[in-house]
Structures are given as C-alpha cells and as structure tokens.
Amino acid sequence: MKQNKELINKIGKYRWVIVSLLLFSTTINYLDRQVISYLKEFFCSPVSTGGFGWTNTDFAFITSFFTGFYAGMTIIAGWAIDKIGTKLGLAISLIIWSIFGMLNALAGSVIGIHIAIRSLFGVGEAGNFPASIKTVAEWFPKRERALATGIFNSGSNLGAMIAALFVPWCMVMFGDQLGWKMAFVITGAIGFIWLIFWFWLYESPKKQKRLKEAEYKYIHSDDEDTPQYSTNDGDKAKVSWGKLFNFRQTWAFFVGKFMTDGIWWFYLFWLPDYLKKQFGMTKSEVMWPTFIVYGIAIFGSVFGGSIPMLMMRKGMAVYKARMTSMLLIAIVPLSVLFTQYFGNVAVFGGNASTLAIMVICLGAAAHQAWSANLFTTVSDMFPKKAVGSVVGIGTMAGGIGGVLVQLLAGRLTDTFSSTPKVAYGIMFIICALSYLLAWTLMKLLVPKHKLVNI
C-alpha cells in the first residue's frame, strides 16, 4: 500500500483534477436539462388551476425537439471540438446551453416558444460529451479511461439528483407561477461559475504547466508511439468525419448509442410522471424516490467503469475486457421486467412502490455502467484526433433513439391514460431488452478488437 502511494505521488495526479472539472460540467449539463421533467405536472395541469393545459404528447414534443437538436448537433459539435480543442469547445457549449436554459423562463405557456428555446438549448448541450470523452482520451491511459469516464459520467446522476430536490423546492418556495421560472434561471446561472474554474485549471497536457513530466509519460504509456514531453501546442489534428462512416467500429458505437440512450432519456423525463400516475405520489413525494434512483446510478457509473480495469489487471485484453463487462452489465436491466409486478407488492408495511423503485434503481445503475464502457470503446479503437467526431456521431444516434422513445412514451401515456400500468409496462419491456440486443449487434459488427487507421 505504501509503495502504491509513493508511486502515485511520483507520477502525479493532476489528471484527476481534470476529470473533476468534467464531473461538474456534466452535473450542470444534466441539472439544466432535468428541470423540465419536474415541471411536467404544472405544465400539463388544466388552465383553470393555473397550469398550461398541455397534453402528455405536447410535453413529449418539447422534450423530443430538444433531443432531436441535441442529436443533430452532436456530430457537428464533435467535429468542431476536434478542430478547435476541448478547452474552447466545452466553454462555448456551456455558455450556449446556460443562456438558453435561463431564457426558458421567458417562454410562458406557448408551446412553440418552448420548442424553439429548448431546441437551441439542445444545441449547446450537444458539446459536453464529445468534449469530455476527448479530454479523457487526451488525459488518461487506456487502462484508466473507463474509470475516468464513469466518474465524470456520474455527473448525469448528480445533476438529476439535485434537480429532484431543487425544482420541487423552487415551486414550493416561490409558488407555481414564479417557481418554474426561477428553476430555469437559477440552474442556468450556475454554469458561469464553473466556467471560471475551467479557464483557470484546464489546458491540454502539452501546454499544462502544472503537469509533471512523469505523469505526462504515464498518460501516454500505452500509446503506440509515446510522444516526448513538451510544452508546445503541437499540430492541429484534422479528421474528416465523413470518412468515419466507412468503419464498422463507428457503426458499432452508433448502434450501441441508438439502442440504449433513449432508455436513460425515458428515466430522466418520465420517471416522475410514472411515480405520480401509478402510485398517486404528489410532486413533493416524488423527490426522494427519484433522488434515490439517480443516487444509486452513480455507483453503477463508477463501479461499471472499474470492472474492465480489474479484468485487464488479470491479463485480459482491452477489447475482450470491455465487451465482457458490457455483456454482464446488459443482463442487469432485465430486472425492470418485474416493475409492474412489484408495483403491486408492499414491503415492510410500506408503500407498494418500494420494490418497483428498487428494480428501477438497478436499471438506472446498469445504464450508467453500460454508458461508461460504451463511451470508452471509442478511445479503445480510434486515434485521439478522431475521438470527438466519433463520439459526436454516436451521441447523434443516441439522440435519435431518445426522440423515438419519448414520442412513444407520450403516445402510450395518452392512449392508455386510464390504465397507465399498460403504457409503462410496455416502456419497461423496452428498457429491459435494449441492452442485450445492442451488445449482440455491436459484437456482430466488431467481433474482434481492431484499431482504426485513419
């Protein structure tokens, strides 16, 4: 233990400062996007009671437009970040989404205005993951990338947890008519505080003066050609993202994201509605169950990122360790098939929702573990100069899947408005089976590890 500590001190650990910055940017990213899901009850309540009178389908259209623009822009954002670098790329992205997040407060009840602002909000949010994955590829050796990704990706859960408590508090504190506006304004403003730390602490490894030479060499220790330590900026990487579609590895990541990202969008935007309709919870009662679900998902993200690292330490090859881990993780979401059955079973003399929430916790944790490893397959197979572009392509695919899942959820909940168990039963079947199907298709596309030569 003492030797390991001495080795860590000798190498340095500034790369973990960088992943902490990514953790907080992702937290803010998901906090801002999650606000609207906790306002759904207000937006969809009758005008006579002070609400907006929207239908479930109206709400689904707004979240789908956001997801669609988010999806469409990720491919452009990834390409742009490969061109201009992660420091400026992530900063611009955050400024855009923070501004339009705050502007949501001015939209009123007009659906069209919400759609327009929410779409531009999605344009800004599109840059976070391409920039973050590219940063991890630049700052971590392959053996640590899944863990680093799992850590920053857990920010998606932290953001959702904060939103679960903050937005209902806002509605109680300021009242419905002002509370929904304050929720958008306050959460949007937080991003500008993060921006100060980003410009203060972040530079690329080649330019970062706080980085020790030993840590620089460690970061590049499993590159095919380890670069010499330098403080020069180096050449700008140029990759045509159009060429990336020629590789099966790109399509494997595309399929993995398309098949599974929509499940997480469903958990984010529809879990509060599910708890209210199936178990009759009020908006204040929804806070803690959703908080717990996203909290458990944090452990899934970090633990899931550590699984392939443990396998690699025992001598397993990188790709085999990654795909084996993802297969084990893909089995866990089958537990949500029992959601509707468990929803009728009370335990410990408590609410019948307890067991249902427990299996949803497993599903959410499994998704985050899956996501941490799925993202890392890109840096396993592609050179660093192409990582942002490939992640953008895959995130676009995930967004398309997210649009389809949300439209389906909206249509089902309107069609089966008197029997929500039917609507959500169908949705949870999709949530359960998507990961195994995605893993199978990915394995068929890339049966063995092969580095892409661009």
Residue pairs with C-beta under 8 A, 6 or more apart in sequence:
10 214
11 212
11 214
11 215
11 218
12 211
12 212
12 214
12 215
12 218
13 215
14 208
14 210
14 211
14 212
14 215
15 139
15 140
15 144
15 148
15 215
15 219
17 201
18 135
18 139
18 201
18 202
19 136
19 139
19 140
19 148
19 151
19 152
21 194
21 197
21 198
21 201
21 202
22 132
22 135
22 136
22 152
22 155
23 151
23 152
23 154
23 155
23 158
24 155
24 194
24 197
25 90
25 94
25 128
25 132
25 152
25 155
25 194
25 198
26 128
26 129
26 132
26 152
26 153
26 154
26 155
26 156
26 158
26 159
27 155
27 156
27 158
27 159
27 162
28 94
28 98
28 155
28 159
28 187
28 190
28 191
28 194
29 94
29 97
29 125
29 128
29 155
29 156
29 159
30 155
30 156
30 157
30 158
30 159
30 160
30 163
30 268
31 158
31 159
31 160
31 162
31 163
31 166
31 187
31 190
32 97
32 98
32 101
32 121
32 125
32 159
32 187
32 188
32 191
33 66
33 121
33 125
33 159
33 268
34 159
34 160
34 163
34 164
34 167
34 268
35 101
35 104
35 163
35 167
35 183
35 184
35 187
36 62
36 63
36 104
36 118
36 269
37 63
37 163
37 268
37 269
37 270
37 271
37 272
37 273
38 163
38 164
38 167
38 168
38 183
38 272
38 283
38 286
39 167
39 171
39 180
39 183
40 59
40 269
40 272
40 273
41 272
41 273
41 276
41 283
42 51
42 52
42 171
42 176
42 180
43 51
43 52
43 54
43 59
43 109
43 180
44 51
44 52
44 53
44 54
44 55
44 56
44 58
44 59
45 51
45 52
45 53
46 53
47 53
50 176
50 177
51 176
52 109
53 109
54 111
55 414
56 273
56 410
56 413
56 414
56 417
57 410
57 411
57 414
58 111
59 410
60 406
60 407
60 409
60 410
60 411
61 111
61 115
61 407
61 410
62 111
62 114
62 115
62 118
63 118
63 265
63 269
63 406
64 402
64 403
64 406
64 407
64 410
65 115
65 118
65 119
65 122
66 118
66 119
66 121
66 122
67 122
67 265
67 399
67 402
67 403
67 406
68 119
68 122
68 399
68 400
68 403
69 119
69 120
69 122
69 123
69 126
70 122
70 123
70 125
70 126
70 395
70 399
70 402
71 126
71 395
71 396
71 397
71 398
71 399
71 400
71 402
71 403
72 126
72 396
72 399
73 122
73 123
73 126
73 127
73 396
74 126
74 127
74 129
74 130
74 391
74 392
74 393
74 395
74 396
74 399
75 241
75 389
75 392
75 393
75 395
75 396
76 126
76 392
77 89
77 93
77 126
77 127
77 130
77 131
77 392
78 130
78 134
78 241
78 388
78 389
78 390
78 391
78 392
78 393
78 395
79 241
79 388
79 389
79 392
80 89
80 127
81 89
81 90
81 127
81 130
81 131
81 134
81 388
81 392
82 134
82 237
82 239
82 241
82 385
82 386
82 387
82 388
82 389
83 236
83 238
85 204
86 131
86 134
86 135
86 138
86 202
86 204
86 388
87 198
87 199
87 202
87 203
87 204
89 127
89 130
89 131
89 388
90 127
90 128
90 131
90 132
90 135
90 198
91 195
91 198
91 199
92 127
93 124
93 125
93 126
93 127
93 128
93 131
94 124
94 127
94 128
94 191
94 194
94 195
94 198
95 124
95 191
95 192
95 195
96 120
96 123
96 124
96 127
97 121
97 123
97 124
97 125
97 128
97 191
98 124
98 188
98 189
98 190
98 191
98 192
99 124
99 188
100 117
100 118
100 120
100 121
100 123
100 124
100 188
101 121
101 184
101 187
101 188
101 191
102 184
102 185
102 188
102 189
103 117
103 184
103 188
104 114
104 117
104 118
104 121
104 184
104 188
105 180
105 181
105 182
105 184
105 185
106 117
107 113
107 114
107 117
126 392
126 395
129 375
129 391
129 395
130 388
130 389
130 391
130 392
130 395
131 388
132 149
132 152
133 149
133 375
133 378
133 379
133 387
133 388
133 391
134 384
134 387
134 388
134 391
136 145
136 148
136 149
136 152
136 376
136 379
137 145
137 378
137 379
137 384
137 387
138 204
138 205
138 219
138 384
139 148
139 205
139 219
140 148
140 219
141 218
141 219
141 220
141 221
141 222
142 222
142 318
142 379
142 380
143 222
143 309
143 312
143 318
144 309
145 376
145 379
145 380
146 304
146 305
146 306
146 307
146 308
146 309
146 322
146 325
146 372
146 373
146 376
147 302
147 305
147 306
147 309
148 305
149 305
149 372
149 373
149 375
149 376
150 301
150 302
150 303
150 304
150 305
150 306
150 368
150 369
150 372
151 301
151 302
151 305
153 301
153 305
153 368
153 371
153 372
153 375
154 297
154 298
154 301
154 302
154 368
156 264
156 297
156 301
156 368
157 294
157 295
157 297
157 298
157 301
157 364
157 368
158 294
158 298
160 268
160 290
160 294
160 297
161 290
161 291
161 294
161 295
163 187
164 286
164 287
164 288
164 290
164 291
164 294
165 287
165 291
166 183
166 186
166 187
167 183
168 283
168 284
168 286
168 287
170 179
170 180
170 182
170 183
170 186
171 179
171 180
171 183
171 283
172 179
172 284
173 179
173 182
174 182
202 208
203 209
204 233
205 211
205 216
205 219
206 230
206 231
206 232
206 233
206 234
207 231
207 232
207 233
209 231
213 229
216 229
217 226
217 229
220 226
220 227
237 384
237 385
237 386
238 385
239 385
239 386
239 389
239 454
241 389
241 390
241 392
241 393
243 454
244 250
244 386
244 389
244 390
244 393
244 454
245 251
245 393
247 452
248 445
248 446
249 377
249 381
249 382
249 390
249 445
249 446
249 450
249 452
250 390
250 393
250 394
251 445
252 377
252 441
252 442
252 445
252 446
253 374
253 377
253 378
253 390
253 391
253 393
253 394
253 397
253 442
254 393
254 394
254 397
255 397
255 438
255 441
255 442
255 445
256 374
256 377
256 394
256 438
256 439
256 441
256 442
257 374
257 394
257 395
257 397
257 398
257 401
258 397
258 398
258 400
258 401
258 438
259 401
259 434
259 435
259 437
259 438
259 441
260 367
260 370
260 371
260 374
260 398
260 401
260 434
260 435
260 438
261 395
261 397
261 398
261 399
261 401
261 402
262 398
262 401
262 402
262 403
262 404
262 405
262 406
262 434
263 333
263 363
263 367
263 405
263 430
263 431
263 434
263 435
264 364
264 367
264 368
264 371
264 402
265 402
265 405
265 406
266 405
266 406
266 409
266 427
266 431
267 293
267 360
267 363
267 364
267 367
267 431
269 406
269 409
270 406
270 409
270 413
270 427
271 290
271 293
271 360
272 283
272 286
272 290
273 413
274 420
274 424
275 281
275 285
275 286
275 289
275 290
275 353
275 357
276 282
276 283
276 286
277 413
277 420
277 424
278 343
278 353
278 356
278 420
278 421
278 424
279 343
279 351
279 352
279 353
279 356
281 289
281 353
289 353
289 357
292 357
292 361
293 357
293 360
293 361
293 364
294 364
296 361
296 362
296 364
296 365
297 361
297 364
297 365
297 367
297 368
298 368
299 365
300 364
300 365
300 366
300 367
300 368
300 369
301 365
301 368
301 369
301 371
301 372
302 372
303 369
304 325
304 329
304 365
304 366
304 368
304 369
304 370
304 372
304 373
305 369
305 372
305 373
305 376
307 325
307 328
307 329
307 369
307 373
308 318
308 321
308 322
308 324
308 325
308 373
308 376
309 321
311 320
311 321
311 324
311 325
312 318
312 321
316 324
317 449
318 380
318 449
319 377
319 380
319 381
319 448
319 449
320 449
322 373
322 376
322 377
322 380
323 439
323 442
323 443
325 369
325 373
326 370
326 373
326 374
326 439
326 442
327 439
329 366
329 369
329 370
329 373
329 435
330 366
330 370
330 435
330 436
330 438
330 439
331 436
332 362
332 363
332 365
332 366
332 369
333 362
333 363
333 366
333 367
333 431
333 432
333 433
333 434
333 435
334 432
334 433
334 436
335 359
335 362
335 363
335 432
336 359
336 360
336 362
336 363
336 428
336 431
336 432
337 428
337 429
337 432
338 355
338 359
339 356
339 359
339 360
339 424
339 425
339 428
340 356
340 421
340 424
340 425
340 428
342 355
342 356
342 358
342 359
343 352
343 353
343 355
343 356
343 421
344 352
345 352
345 355
346 352
346 354
347 354
347 355
348 354
363 431
363 432
366 435
367 435
370 435
375 391
378 387
378 390
378 391
378 394
379 387
380 449
381 446
381 449
381 450
381 451
381 452
382 390
382 451
382 452
382 454
383 452
383 454
385 454
386 452
386 454
405 427
405 430
408 427
408 430
409 423
409 427
412 422
412 423
412 424
412 426
412 427
413 420
413 423
413 424
415 423
416 422
416 423
